[in-house]
Amino acid sequence: MLNLVVNARDAMPSGGVITIAAVEREISDAEDGLKPGRYVCLLITDTGTGMDSATLQRAKEPFFTTKGAGKGTGLGLSMVHGLAEQSGGCLHLRSEPGRGTTAELWLPAVDAPATGNPDGAAPSLQGMELKDRSVLVVDDDPLVLLSTTAMLEDLGATVSQASSAEEAVAALKTMIVDLVITDQVMPGMTGTQLAEQLRSTHPRLPVILASGFADKAAEELGFRLPRLYKPFDQETLARVSLQALFLPAG
């Protein structure tokens, strides 16, 4: 929701109003990607510039952005969309030029937390918890940093954040972590350069490279790094993190 509110703020360069609301609805027939059931819909509405139909159609695509260079990666909405679908819900966007945008985040409603698994089906994230593990996430995009942190904390990890590789290097002088997950394309030091430096200063520290782009520099390292391809979901994040923690480095 914070991700969507930040997008709404950015769509109002001259100021405006952001409205946050919630409604509950029972869906009897499958519609708009939702299965029958009871849902809560969180609505974030702004009075900003809005989007035309062509932009609206592409808004949830990975790496599509209308923001200027250096102001967005185009991963914010795609990660919200992915998290909603992973939870059994969806993200809908309604917008018109000059009339603002409404983001609808649909999530399944439950009466109480699940206490067991009566059907005997294994949940998709069973055994993928990162409890008692500390992770440093490095990314210059605050929305991606926020989303990755939320997914890791949901898996039980203790998460620290750095908005640059240089900030990560400084933080690791005074803290001990079990894992580093770093973006590749960042101003100044890249993710592979950070991994190379940590290879010397913290040789036993696993590093995962997160990127949405094929990067030749990553392939030219003298060692192989586990990779996370953006946008990623929580299950992929958990699987790659556990592999990095428990499997020997290549």
C-alpha positions as CSV (number, residue, x, y, z in Angstrom):
1,M,0.0,0.0,0.0
2,L,2.9,2.3,0.7
3,N,4.2,1.6,-2.7
4,L,0.9,2.6,-4.3
5,V,0.7,5.8,-2.1
6,V,4.2,6.9,-3.2
7,N,3.1,6.4,-6.9
8,A,0.0,8.5,-6.2
9,R,2.1,11.3,-4.6
10,D,4.5,11.3,-7.6
11,A,1.5,11.7,-10.0
12,M,0.6,15.0,-8.3
13,P,3.6,17.3,-8.8
14,S,1.5,20.3,-8.0
15,G,-0.2,18.8,-5.0
16,G,-3.5,17.1,-4.6
17,V,-5.5,14.6,-2.5
18,I,-4.8,11.0,-1.8
19,T,-7.8,9.0,-0.5
20,I,-7.4,5.5,1.0
21,A,-10.4,3.4,1.5
22,A,-11.4,-0.3,2.0
23,V,-14.5,-2.3,1.0
24,E,-15.5,-5.9,1.5
25,R,-17.2,-7.8,-1.3
26,E,-18.4,-11.4,-1.9
27,I,-17.7,-12.6,-5.4
28,S,-20.0,-15.5,-6.5
29,D,-18.6,-16.1,-10.0
30,A,-15.0,-15.8,-11.2
31,E,-14.3,-12.4,-12.6
32,D,-11.3,-10.2,-13.4
33,G,-8.8,-12.9,-12.4
34,L,-10.5,-13.5,-9.0
35,K,-12.0,-16.8,-7.9
36,P,-15.3,-16.9,-6.1
37,G,-15.0,-15.9,-2.4
38,R,-14.9,-13.1,0.0
39,Y,-12.4,-10.2,-0.6
40,V,-11.2,-7.0,0.9
41,C,-10.4,-4.3,-1.6
42,L,-8.0,-1.5,-0.7
43,L,-8.5,1.6,-2.8
44,I,-5.8,4.3,-3.3
45,T,-7.1,7.2,-5.3
46,D,-5.3,10.4,-6.3
47,T,-6.3,13.6,-8.1
48,G,-3.2,13.6,-10.2
49,T,-2.3,13.7,-13.9
50,G,-3.9,10.3,-14.7
51,M,-3.0,8.0,-17.5
52,D,-4.3,7.5,-21.1
53,S,-5.6,4.1,-22.2
54,A,-2.2,3.1,-23.8
55,T,-0.3,4.0,-20.7
56,L,-2.8,2.3,-18.4
57,Q,-2.6,-0.9,-20.5
58,R,1.2,-1.1,-19.9
59,A,1.3,0.2,-16.3
60,K,1.8,-3.2,-14.7
61,E,4.5,-4.3,-17.1
62,P,8.0,-4.8,-15.6
63,F,10.3,-1.9,-16.3
64,F,7.6,0.3,-17.9
65,T,7.7,3.7,-16.4
66,T,6.6,7.2,-17.3
67,K,8.9,8.8,-14.7
68,G,12.1,10.6,-15.8
69,A,15.5,9.0,-16.0
70,G,16.8,8.0,-12.5
71,K,13.4,8.5,-10.9
72,G,11.9,5.0,-11.3
73,T,12.7,1.5,-12.5
74,G,9.1,0.5,-13.5
75,L,9.1,-2.3,-11.0
76,G,6.9,-0.8,-8.3
77,L,3.5,-1.7,-9.8
78,S,4.7,-5.0,-11.3
79,M,5.8,-6.1,-7.8
80,V,2.5,-5.1,-6.2
81,H,0.7,-6.9,-9.0
82,G,2.8,-10.0,-8.4
83,L,2.4,-10.0,-4.6
84,A,-1.4,-9.6,-5.0
85,E,-1.7,-12.5,-7.4
86,Q,0.6,-14.6,-5.3
87,S,-1.8,-14.0,-2.4
88,G,-4.8,-15.1,-4.5
89,G,-5.9,-11.5,-5.3
90,C,-5.2,-9.0,-8.0
91,L,-4.3,-5.3,-8.8
92,H,-6.7,-3.3,-10.9
93,L,-6.0,0.3,-12.1
94,R,-8.6,2.8,-13.3
95,S,-7.5,6.2,-14.7
96,E,-8.2,9.0,-17.1
97,P,-6.0,11.9,-18.2
98,G,-6.5,14.9,-15.9
99,R,-8.8,13.0,-13.6
100,G,-6.4,11.0,-11.4
101,T,-6.0,7.3,-10.8
102,T,-7.5,4.6,-8.6
103,A,-5.5,1.5,-7.7
104,E,-7.6,-1.4,-6.4
105,L,-5.7,-4.0,-4.4
106,W,-7.9,-7.1,-4.0
107,L,-6.9,-9.6,-1.3
108,P,-8.8,-12.7,0.0
109,A,-10.5,-12.1,3.3
110,V,-10.1,-14.6,6.1
111,D,-11.9,-14.9,9.5
112,A,-8.9,-16.0,11.5
113,P,-5.2,-17.0,10.9
114,A,-4.9,-20.5,9.7
115,T,-3.8,-22.9,12.5
116,G,-3.3,-26.1,10.5
117,N,-3.7,-27.7,7.1
118,P,-6.8,-29.9,7.2
119,D,-6.7,-30.7,3.5
120,G,-3.2,-32.1,3.8
121,A,-1.9,-29.9,0.9
122,A,1.6,-28.5,1.5
123,P,1.6,-24.7,1.3
124,S,3.9,-23.3,-1.4
125,L,6.3,-21.7,1.1
126,Q,6.4,-24.6,3.6
127,G,10.0,-25.1,4.7
128,M,11.1,-21.8,3.1
129,E,11.2,-19.7,6.2
130,L,14.2,-17.6,7.0
131,K,13.7,-17.4,10.7
132,D,16.7,-16.2,12.7
133,R,18.5,-15.2,9.5
134,S,19.7,-11.6,9.0
135,V,19.7,-10.2,5.5
136,L,21.1,-6.9,4.1
137,V,19.1,-5.7,1.1
138,V,20.9,-3.2,-1.2
139,D,18.9,-1.3,-3.8
140,D,18.7,2.4,-5.0
141,D,15.0,2.1,-5.8
142,P,13.1,2.8,-2.5
143,L,10.0,1.0,-3.7
144,V,11.8,-2.2,-4.7
145,L,13.8,-2.0,-1.4
146,L,10.5,-1.7,0.5
147,S,8.9,-4.6,-1.3
148,T,11.9,-6.9,-1.0
149,T,12.2,-6.1,2.7
150,A,8.5,-6.8,3.3
151,M,8.7,-10.2,1.6
152,L,11.8,-11.2,3.6
153,E,10.3,-10.1,6.9
154,D,7.2,-12.1,6.1
155,L,9.5,-15.2,5.7
156,G,10.9,-14.5,9.2
157,A,14.2,-12.8,8.4
158,T,15.6,-9.8,10.1
159,V,16.3,-7.2,7.4
160,S,18.6,-4.2,7.2
161,Q,18.6,-1.8,4.2
162,A,21.2,0.1,2.2
163,S,20.4,2.4,-0.7
164,S,23.8,2.0,-2.3
165,A,26.7,-0.3,-2.5
166,E,28.9,2.2,-0.7
167,E,26.3,2.4,2.2
168,A,26.3,-1.4,2.3
169,V,30.1,-1.6,2.6
170,A,30.0,0.9,5.5
171,A,27.2,-0.9,7.2
172,L,29.0,-4.3,7.1
173,K,31.9,-2.8,9.0
174,T,29.7,-2.7,12.1
175,M,27.2,-5.4,11.6
176,I,27.1,-9.1,10.9
177,V,24.6,-10.6,8.5
178,D,24.0,-14.0,7.0
179,L,23.2,-12.9,3.5
180,V,23.4,-9.9,1.1
181,I,20.9,-9.3,-1.7
182,T,22.0,-6.5,-4.0
183,D,20.7,-4.8,-7.1
184,Q,23.1,-4.7,-10.0
185,V,22.5,-1.3,-11.7
186,M,23.2,1.4,-9.2
187,P,24.9,4.8,-9.3
188,G,28.6,4.5,-8.3
189,M,29.4,0.9,-7.4
190,T,27.4,-1.8,-9.1
191,G,26.2,-5.0,-7.5
192,T,29.0,-7.1,-9.1
193,Q,31.6,-4.6,-7.8
194,L,30.1,-4.9,-4.4
195,A,30.2,-8.7,-4.5
196,E,33.8,-8.6,-5.7
197,Q,34.8,-6.4,-2.7
198,L,32.9,-8.5,-0.2
199,R,34.6,-11.6,-1.6
200,S,37.8,-10.1,-0.2
201,T,36.5,-8.6,3.1
202,H,33.8,-11.1,3.9
203,P,34.7,-14.3,2.0
204,R,32.1,-16.5,3.7
205,L,29.2,-14.1,3.2
206,P,26.7,-15.2,0.5
207,V,25.7,-12.5,-2.0
208,I,22.7,-12.7,-4.4
209,L,22.6,-10.5,-7.4
210,A,19.2,-9.1,-8.2
211,S,18.7,-7.6,-11.7
212,G,16.2,-7.4,-14.5
213,F,18.8,-7.0,-17.1
214,A,21.4,-9.4,-18.6
215,D,24.7,-8.0,-17.4
216,K,27.9,-9.1,-19.0
217,A,30.0,-7.9,-16.1
218,A,28.2,-10.5,-13.8
219,E,29.3,-13.3,-16.1
220,E,32.9,-12.1,-16.2
221,L,33.5,-12.4,-12.5
222,G,35.9,-15.0,-11.4
223,F,33.1,-16.7,-9.4
224,R,29.4,-17.3,-9.9
225,L,26.7,-15.4,-8.1
226,P,23.2,-16.7,-7.4
227,R,20.8,-14.6,-9.4
228,L,17.3,-13.2,-8.8
229,Y,15.6,-11.9,-11.9
230,K,13.3,-9.0,-11.4
231,P,10.4,-8.9,-10.9
232,F,10.5,-11.9,-8.5
233,D,7.8,-13.3,-6.2
234,Q,8.2,-14.4,-2.6
235,E,8.6,-18.1,-3.4
236,T,11.5,-17.4,-5.8
237,L,13.1,-15.0,-3.3
238,A,12.9,-17.7,-0.5
239,R,14.2,-20.5,-2.7
240,V,17.2,-18.5,-4.0
241,S,18.0,-17.2,-0.5
242,L,18.0,-20.6,1.0
243,Q,20.1,-22.0,-1.8
244,A,22.6,-19.2,-1.3
245,L,22.7,-19.9,2.5
246,F,23.0,-23.6,2.4
247,L,24.5,-24.7,-0.9
248,P,28.2,-24.2,-1.6
249,A,29.2,-21.3,-3.8
250,G,30.0,-22.1,-7.4
